[in-house]
Amino acid sequence: MIATLPNPQKPIRVWVEDEVRYGLITVVRKVWGMKGVKVLAPYQAKYQASYLYGALEMTQGETQLLFRLPVCLESSDAFLSELVATEPGAYHIILWDNAGFHPKAGDESLPDNIRLLPFPPYSPELNPVERLWDIVKDGIANRIWENLDCLEEAMTAILEPFLLNADRVKQFLGDNWLTQAVSKSLYSLNTS
């Protein structure tokens, strides 16, 4: 993994990445209500949707988001370019799923400073970004949105604490097997 980096003196950024589909079909969530009173949630079945690419940087707590991209190889490449642009002189290690529209490790079209590490198949619970999408869906649930612009504005407001506060991102990522493994790997690389 990290041992294959040609120049271990360059900074290393470790990102966890995922995509989420969002649209004008109402996200329905359970709500509290008075006993005996039927709670009605508004619902809309308007078929207009797009995708949000998102990544959290595990060492510095940065967040990168990109709205309205289709899920395809070109969009994945564009988002990887956005991540690399945050610090062009660093290595960027991307942890993500094995989606068919993601470039694969060793793809010749990738810049030299990107390393791709896939999560095991069928394991969304391992990727912390999946929990971020749950926070977003909770915030937009049980409401009708006029158009995608209004929905994106609401989603951005929900994600703003992650965009503006690196400590919030680090707190969200927590102290678990993944953050500990990244810390230990980077520490062993720096001490060797």
Buried (B, 14 or more C-beta within 10 A) or exposed (E): EBEEBEEEEEEBBBBBBBBBEBBBBBBEEEEEEEEEEEEEBEEEEEEEEBBBBBBBBBBEBBBBBBBEBEBEBEBBBEBBEBBBEBBEEBBBBBBBBEEEEBBEEEEEEBEEBBBBEBBEEEEEEBBBBBBBBEEBBEBBBBBEBEEBEEBBEBBBEBBEBBBEBBEBBBEBBEEEEBBEEBBEBBEEBEEE
